[in-house]
């Protein structure tokens, strides 16, 4: 019998999960797991700030590399300042410092909080001498790809779920570094992820991206399933114009990854250019992400604390990696062979790589990471 990987979209899937096809309820952004072994969950936020700074805050029920652990909360915070200086934290907290409401997003970890109701969010995080307080107000309604559940296996019981609760919103607030406070505004995004099986056993890798250019906003993802599921690709795509969703049928998307190099830190093949082509009759949209530099390039093993887990990961040659990029997003609209409009702006996207590298990059195609 063939193993499968797909997005759940049957009527019985919606009934089983208890959600509707169109409307998204506040509780869907509340806690969907209870921290038991094998499960994981996180609430993600990123922002491009008008002063040139970039901010990422993630509240996690546990480290992605260790889903079999009991509840073990983590906060990841990355703040890149306008002058290029970067503050990057991965901080563990005691299990009893964690709480998460089930009727809406309200996550507390040791005095830090991530709370909201699909339209308005408040995020407070403080690690060492970096303090962040921001609000996020939605400009685009919540969205999910069908049920939002990627299902794997013959019985479709292995799940990785995803809810882009705020595909795009306005950001206001401040960050503080070593006592120096800066008031900021900008554009942000929030999504929520959870699952009931370790991702390294179901996913080989994914590219995930979001951004805005001109009147357009996009969320794009290309998931490649684990080898035992035949490296089955699962594309995800949403395009909005002037705050209204105009395209989200991933079956009409063609994905390409070109200008590939081997990242020297992680050893993973990385595409300098990833592109999503969406066709609807004679009309076509081209969404292209062109990498300029890295915000992060880390192996999971190097992020682990010294000890038995880290030693065990090395012994089994676990080489999972996470890379986050900054570059240019270009969105083009074509009518037949005529380019109707084109917009370009800055964007953030990522490559998550759980499996071993699948491709050998020809030396002629290798480019330095500092490109």
N, C-alpha and C positions, 0 to 999 in steps of 0.2 A: 504493500500500500504506500502511496506517495505522501511524503511530508509536504506541508503547505505553509505559505506565509502570505497574508493578505490583510486588508482592512475589513473589519466586520461591518456588513451593510445589509444583512437580512432583517426582515421584520421581526423575527424571533430574537435577533441580537438586541434590538432596541427594547423589546419587552423584557428580556432577561436583565439588561442593565438598568432599566427603569427610566429611560430618557426618551425625549421626542426627537423627531427628525429635524424640526425647524427651530423650536425655541430652546434656549439653553438656560437652565435654572441656576440660581445662586449657589445651591448646595453642590453643584458639580465642581466648583472650585474649592470646596471644603475637603477635609481629609478623606481619602478614599481607601487608605490602608490603616492598619493598627500597629505597625512597627514589628509585626512578628517576623521570624526568620524567613528569608526568601522573598520578602516584599521590600519595596523601596518607594520613595516619593520625594518630589522636590517642587518648589515654587521658584520660578526664574523671572528675573527682571533685568533689562538692559536699557541704556539711554545714551543717545548722542546729545551732549549738552551744547548750548549755543556758544559757550566760551571756548569750545574745542576739546573739552574733557570728555572721557568716555567712562561709563560706569556699568558694572555688572554686579548683581547681588543675587545669591542663590541660597535658599533655606532648604536643607536636605534632612530627611529622616535618618539617613545613613550614607556612608561612602558607596559610590556606585560599584566599586571593585569588590565590595564585601557584603552583598545582599543577604548572605546566610547569617550574618551577625544579628543579635537582637537590636532593638532601638539604640542608635548611637548617633545623635544629631551632629550635623556639620553645617557651618556657614562658609561659603566661598564669596570673597569680595575682591573685585579688581577695579581700581580707580587709576586711570591714566590721565595725568594732568596735561594742561595745554602745552607745557614746555617739554613734554615727552617723558617726564619722570613717572614711574609706575609703582603702585602699591598693590601687591598681589598676596592675598591671604587664603589659607585653607585651615579653618580652626575647628577642632573637636570640642564637644560640650557633654556634660553628664546627661544621662537619659532622663533624670528627674527634672531637668531644666526645660524639657520640651513639652509643649501642648499644642493641639491643633483642633479647632472646631470642625464639626461635620456639616453645619448648615450654611457656612460661607467660609471664605478664606480668612483665617485668623490664626496664624502660626506664631508661637512665642518660643524663643530659645534664649535662655539666660538673659532676660531683659531686652533682647532684640525682638523685633516684631515685623510681620508681613501680613497686613490685613486689608480686606476690601470686599466689594459686593458686585463685581463685574463692571461697575461704572466708575467708582472712585476707590483708590488704594492709597495706603500710607505704609512706607517702608522705613524702618529705623534699624541701623546696624552700626555697632561700634567695636572695632578690633584694634587693640594697641592704641596708637595715636591718631587713628583715622576714624572719623565719625560721619555718618551719612543720615540725613533726614530728607526724604523726598515724597511727593505725592504724584500719583498718576491718574489722569482723568481720560476716559476712553473717548476716542474720536471715531472708531469703527466698532461695530457690535461684536460680541463674542462669536467665535466660529470654531468648528471642529471638522475634520475630514470624516464625513459620515458619522459613525458612532464615536470616532476618535480612538478606537481600540484596534491595534495591530495584533492579530491572532496567529499563533504558530502551532504546528503539529497536526496529526491526523484528527484529533478530537477538538482542535481549536480552543484548547483550554489554557494555553500559555499566552499571557497577555502583556502588552506594553501599551499604555494609554497616554493620550496627549490632548490637552485642551488649551488652545490659544485664547485665553480669557480676554486679553486686550491686544488685538492685532496692531493697534497703533493708538497712542494717547499723548497728551501734553504732560510735561514734567515740570514741577516747580519744587524748590526746596533749597538745600544747602549741603555742602560737604566741608569737613573740617580736618586739616592736617596739622599736627603738632600745635594745636591751639589757634591756627589761622583759619578763619571761617570765610567761605565764599558762597554767596547767594547765586543760584543757577536757575535757568529754565532750559527746556529742550523737548525732545521727542523720545518717547519710550515705548516699551513692549513688555508684556507679561504672559507667560504660559505656565502650565501645570502638568507634571508628568508623574506617572505611577505604574507599578507593575507587580506581577506575582511570580516572576522567575528572573534569575540573574541574566542581565542583558548579554553578557559574554557567551551564554549558551544559546541565544536566539539571533543575535545580530553580529554581523561581521564588521560593518562600518556604516556611517552615514555622513552625508553633508547636510547641514541645516543652515538656512539663511533667512534673514528678514531685512527689510529696508524700505525706504521711500525715495522717490525721485519725481519731481514735478507733482502732478496731481495723483500719481500712482503710489500704492503701497503693495508690498508683496511678502508672502511667506512661502518658502520653497524648501522642500526636503527630499532627499533621495536616500532611502534606506536599502542596504544590501543585507539580506538575511544570512544566517550562519550557513556554513558549508553543508550541514546535514539537511538544510532546506533548499539545497541547490543554488545558493547565492541568489535566491529569488529577489528581484528588485521591487520595491514598493515606493513609488513616487507619491508625493503630497504637494499640493499647489493651491495657492489662493492669491488672486489679484483683485485689488480694489481701486476704484477711481473716484476721487472726491468723496471718500468715505463710504462708498457703496460697493459691495462685492460684485464684480462683473464676470469672474471666472474662478471656478474651483473644481473642475472635473479633471482629476489627475490622469485619467485614461487618455486624455488628449494632449498630454505633455511628452515631449522628447527631451531627454537629459543627455548632456555631453560634458566630459571632463578632459581638458586639453592642457598642453604646455606643462607636462608633469615633471616633477623633480623629486628626489629622495631627500626628505627632511633629515638634516644631520643629527638632530637631537633625538628623534623618535625612531628613525629608520623607516618611516612610512612614506609611501608615494603620495604626493600632494599635487593637486592640480592648481596651477596659477589662474586658470580660467574655468569656471563652471557655468553652464548655460542651460536654461529651461526654455523650450520653444512650445508655445501653446497655440494650437490651430483651431479655428472655428469657422468653417467654410472658407471663404476667400480672405477672411481677416486672420492675422497672425500677430502674436505678441512674442517678442524675444526679450528674455530677462537674463542679463549677463553679469556675473560677479568676477571682477578682475583683482587679484590679490596684489597689494602693495607691500605689506609687512605683517609680521606676527604680533598679536597681543599676548599669546601664550603658546608654548609648545612643551608639553610635559608628558612623561610616561607615568602610568599609574604606580608602578613600583617605586619610583623615586619620590612620589608624594606620600608613600606609606611611612609610618614611624618605624624606626629600627625595632626589630623583634622577630617573633616566630612567623607572623603573617608575611612580613617582607622577605624573610629567608625562604619560606615555602613558595612564594610567588616566583622568586628567582630560580628555585629548583625545578619548577614545572615550566620554566621559560615563558612565563606570562609577560607579554610585551604590549599590553593595551596602552593607548595614548590618546591625548586630547590636545587639539590645536585650535586656536581662535585667531581669526584674521581680520585685518582692516584693509579696505580697498574701495574700488569704485563699483557702484551698481548702475547699470545702464538698462533702461526700459524703452523698447522700441515698439511702435505699432505699425504694422504693414498692411496694406490693402493690395493683394496680389503681389506684384513685384515693386510696388511703390511704397517708399518709406513715408508714412504720414506724419509721425512725430517721434521725437527721441529726447529723453531726459537722463541726466547723469547726476549722481550724488554719492556721498560716502556711505558705507555700510559695514556692518560687522557680521561675520558668519563663522561656522565651525566645522571641523572634521573630528568625529569621534570614531576611534578605531579600536575595536575589541579583539579582532582576530589577528592572525599573522598576515603580513603583507602578501597580497595575492599576485602582484606583478613585479617583474624585474624591469626597472627603468633603464632603457638604453643610454649609454654614456653620452650620446649626442643630444639626448633630450633632457639631461640633467642641468638644472640651473641653480645657482647659488641662492640660499634662502634669503639673502639680503637684497635680492633682485631690485 
